[in-house]
Amino acid sequence: MFDLKLYIEQKRLQINAALEKIFQRLPANETLIEAMQYSLTAGGKRIRPVLCLGAAEAVGGKPEDALPAACALEMIHTYSLIHDDLPAMDNDSLRRGKPTCHIAFNEATAILAGDALLTLAFEVLSAAAAEHDEFALKWLKVIQIISMAAGCRGMIQGQMLDMAAEGGKLSVAELESMHALKTGALIEASLHCGALIADAGPRETHMLKNFARDIGLAFQVTDDILNVEGNPKLMGKATGTDSRHEKSTYPALLGLDASKKLARQLVRNALQVLENFDKKAEPLRALATYIIERKR
């Protein structure tokens, strides 16, 4: 039987070692670097980079070839969390059980740490392109995919829509569109890039992108549910914040039971897509189920 806990731990160690190697090349003992590492090493689940490596593996590639993309994705995700936590946005004081970056340091340092992580992500990606000329075009495509997913066509646009909707009431269709940008875009990019780096064919890539859309939405629905009934000690952050900010969420629009049903259906849809893959996709199957069973 596949051991997801062991798999995630192995991949986390691999990703963390690669991130540590990147930071060893940066200036030491500077407040900015300390703030970047503080948030990056705060105990995140590493779901996006693990999905990237899992996608490469699912199509028969070597996961380690996708490590630069995996590291870049985690840095971009972490930068987005630093900025989301700022007083101008969600104004959160706790993240992953630790004071948020602007609380641990100060607001200006947190802004700059987020900016620096975003920029460093693309330094890592471009270095992968420059290291091997024969793979430069492939890595250029990876840079394009991640740029689109993280920017005004994806995650940032989704965050803007989320902020604009506070105090109002979105329809379920509008909520789904918003989260496809805010959460789903970077998850889809994770699987797309892993497949691309492993030289997946068009059909395999298309199926993995469909899988990503389903689990990306399931991830957000589950986050909404945990914000209502999760254990703050396990989650490492406060619950009930969506309600206090008057945000449109799946539990607010559909109710808790219907939201849980929707999350389960999305995972079933995702698993159905993976029926076209062999045992090498077992990590992705297990990760899809984990997304709705997690407690944080």
C-alpha positions in Angstrom: 0.0 0.0 0.0 1.3 3.4 -0.9 2.6 5.4 2.0 1.7 9.1 1.3 3.1 10.3 4.6 6.6 8.8 3.8 6.4 10.1 0.2 5.6 13.7 1.3 8.4 13.6 3.9 10.9 12.3 1.4 9.9 15.0 -1.1 9.9 17.7 1.6 13.5 16.8 2.6 14.5 16.9 -1.1 12.9 20.3 -1.7 14.2 21.7 1.6 17.7 20.7 0.8 17.5 22.3 -2.6 16.1 25.5 -1.1 18.9 25.5 1.5 21.5 25.2 -1.3 19.9 28.3 -3.0 20.1 30.3 0.2 23.7 29.3 0.9 24.6 31.4 -2.2 22.9 34.5 -0.8 24.4 37.2 1.5 24.6 35.8 5.1 23.3 37.5 8.3 21.2 40.1 6.6 17.7 40.9 8.0 16.1 40.6 4.5 17.5 37.1 4.0 16.5 36.1 7.5 12.9 37.3 6.9 12.8 35.4 3.6 14.0 32.2 5.3 11.8 32.7 8.3 8.6 32.4 6.2 10.0 29.9 3.7 11.0 27.4 6.5 8.0 28.0 8.7 6.7 24.4 8.2 4.6 24.7 5.0 3.0 21.6 3.5 5.0 22.0 0.3 1.9 20.8 -1.7 2.7 22.7 -4.9 6.3 21.6 -5.3 5.3 18.0 -4.3 2.7 18.1 -7.0 5.2 19.3 -9.5 7.6 16.5 -8.7 4.7 14.0 -8.7 3.6 15.1 -12.1 7.1 14.6 -13.5 7.1 11.1 -12.0 3.6 10.3 -13.2 4.7 10.7 -16.9 7.9 8.7 -16.4 10.3 11.5 -15.8 12.9 12.1 -13.1 11.4 14.2 -10.3 14.8 15.7 -9.5 14.9 17.3 -12.9 11.9 19.4 -11.8 13.5 20.6 -8.6 14.2 24.2 -9.8 10.6 24.6 -10.7 9.4 23.1 -7.4 11.6 25.5 -5.4 10.4 28.5 -7.5 6.8 27.5 -6.9 7.3 27.3 -3.2 9.0 30.7 -3.0 6.2 32.3 -5.0 3.6 30.6 -2.8 5.4 31.8 0.3 5.7 35.4 -1.0 2.0 35.4 -1.6 1.3 34.3 2.0 3.6 37.0 3.4 1.7 39.7 1.5 -1.7 38.2 2.2 -1.0 38.4 5.9 -0.1 42.2 5.8 -2.4 44.7 7.5 -3.5 46.1 4.1 -4.8 42.7 3.2 -5.9 40.0 5.7 -4.1 41.5 8.7 -3.2 38.1 10.2 -0.8 37.8 13.1 -0.3 34.0 13.0 0.8 31.7 10.1 1.8 28.0 10.4 1.8 28.4 14.2 4.3 31.3 14.2 4.0 35.1 14.1 3.5 36.3 10.6 6.5 37.9 8.8 5.4 41.5 9.5 4.9 40.7 13.2 8.2 38.9 13.6 10.1 41.6 11.7 8.1 44.7 10.6 5.8 45.6 7.8 8.4 47.1 5.4 10.7 44.1 5.9 7.8 41.7 5.2 6.9 43.5 1.9 10.5 43.4 0.8 11.0 39.7 1.8 7.9 38.8 -0.3 9.3 40.9 -3.2 12.7 39.2 -2.9 11.2 35.7 -2.8 9.2 36.4 -6.0 12.3 37.7 -7.7 14.5 34.9 -6.5 12.1 32.4 -7.9 12.7 33.6 -11.4 16.4 33.8 -10.8 16.3 30.1 -10.0 14.2 29.3 -13.1 16.4 31.3 -15.5 19.5 29.7 -14.0 18.1 26.3 -14.9 17.6 27.6 -18.5 21.1 29.0 -18.6 22.8 25.9 -17.2 21.9 23.6 -20.1 21.5 25.2 -23.5 19.7 22.2 -24.9 16.9 22.6 -22.3 16.7 26.4 -22.5 13.5 26.5 -24.6 11.8 24.1 -22.2 12.7 26.2 -19.2 11.6 29.4 -21.0 8.2 27.8 -21.4 8.2 26.9 -17.6 8.9 30.6 -16.8 6.0 31.7 -19.0 3.6 29.2 -17.4 4.6 30.2 -13.9 4.6 33.9 -14.7 1.0 33.7 -16.0 -0.2 31.7 -13.1 1.3 34.0 -10.5 0.6 37.3 -12.0 -2.3 39.5 -13.2 -3.7 36.6 -15.2 -3.8 34.3 -12.2 -3.0 34.4 -8.5 -2.7 38.2 -8.1 -5.9 38.8 -10.0 -7.7 36.3 -7.8 -6.5 38.0 -4.7 -7.7 41.3 -6.1 -11.1 39.9 -6.8 -11.2 38.4 -3.3 -10.4 41.7 -1.6 -13.0 43.6 -3.8 -15.7 41.1 -2.9 -15.3 41.6 0.9 -18.6 42.7 2.4 -20.5 41.6 -0.8 -22.0 38.3 -1.9 -20.6 36.4 -4.9 -22.5 33.8 -6.8 -21.2 30.2 -6.7 -20.0 30.7 -10.3 -18.2 33.9 -9.5 -16.6 32.3 -6.4 -15.3 29.4 -8.5 -13.9 31.7 -11.1 -12.1 33.7 -8.4 -10.6 30.7 -6.8 -9.5 29.2 -10.1 -7.3 32.3 -10.3 -6.3 32.8 -6.6 -5.6 29.2 -5.7 -6.1 27.0 -8.8 -3.7 28.8 -11.2 -0.5 28.0 -9.3 -1.6 24.4 -8.6 -2.3 23.9 -12.3 1.1 25.5 -13.1 2.8 23.1 -10.7 1.5 20.0 -12.5 1.9 21.5 -15.9 5.5 22.4 -15.3 6.3 19.0 -13.8 4.8 17.3 -16.9 6.6 19.6 -19.3 10.0 19.1 -17.7 9.5 15.4 -18.0 8.6 15.7 -21.7 5.0 14.6 -21.3 2.9 14.4 -24.5 0.0 16.7 -25.2 -2.7 14.2 -24.0 -0.9 13.5 -20.7 -0.4 17.2 -20.1 -4.1 18.0 -20.9 -5.2 15.3 -18.4 -2.9 16.5 -15.7 -4.1 20.1 -16.1 -7.7 18.8 -15.8 -6.7 16.9 -12.7 -5.1 20.1 -11.3 -8.3 22.2 -11.8 -10.3 19.7 -9.8 -7.9 19.4 -6.9 -7.2 23.1 -7.0 -10.8 23.9 -6.3 -11.1 21.0 -3.8 -8.2 22.5 -2.0 -9.9 25.9 -1.7 -13.3 24.4 -0.7 -11.4 22.5 2.1 -9.6 25.7 3.2 -13.0 27.4 3.5 -14.4 24.5 5.5 -11.3 24.5 7.8 -11.7 28.2 8.4 -15.1 27.4 9.9 -14.5 24.2 11.8 -10.8 23.6 11.8 -8.6 23.3 15.0 -6.5 26.5 15.3 -3.8 24.6 17.1 -3.5 22.1 14.3 -3.8 24.7 11.6 -1.3 27.1 13.1 -3.6 30.1 12.4 -6.9 31.5 13.6 -10.3 30.3 12.4 -13.4 32.3 11.7 -11.4 35.0 9.8 -13.5 34.6 6.6 -16.6 35.4 8.5 -15.1 38.4 10.2 -13.9 39.8 6.9 -17.3 39.1 5.4 -15.9 37.0 2.6 -17.9 34.9 0.2 -16.9 31.3 0.9 -18.3 27.9 0.0 -19.7 27.2 3.5 -21.3 30.7 3.5 -23.0 30.1 0.1 -23.7 26.4 0.2 -23.5 25.4 3.8 -20.9 23.1 5.4 -22.5 19.7 4.3 -22.9 20.8 0.7 -19.4 22.2 0.7 -18.0 18.9 1.9 -20.0 17.0 -0.7 -18.6 19.3 -3.4 -15.0 18.7 -2.3 -15.5 15.0 -2.3 -17.0 15.1 -5.8 -14.1 17.2 -7.1 -11.6 14.7 -5.8 -13.6 11.8 -7.4 -13.5 13.7 -10.7 -9.7 14.2 -10.3 -9.2 10.5 -9.6 -11.2 9.5 -12.6 -8.8 11.5 -14.8 -5.9 9.5 -13.3 -7.4 6.2 -14.4 -5.6 6.9 -17.6 -2.2 6.7 -15.8 -0.4 3.7 -14.4 1.1 3.1 -10.9 3.6 6.0 -11.4 0.7 8.3 -10.7 -0.1 6.7 -7.3 1.4 9.7 -5.4 -1.0 12.1 -7.2 -3.9 9.8 -6.4 -3.0 9.8 -2.7 -2.4 13.6 -2.7 -5.8 14.2 -4.2 -7.5 12.4 -1.3 -5.2 14.0 1.2 -6.3 17.5 0.1 -9.8 17.0 1.5 -8.8 14.9 4.5 -6.1 17.3 5.8 -6.7 19.1 9.1 -4.5 22.1 8.3 
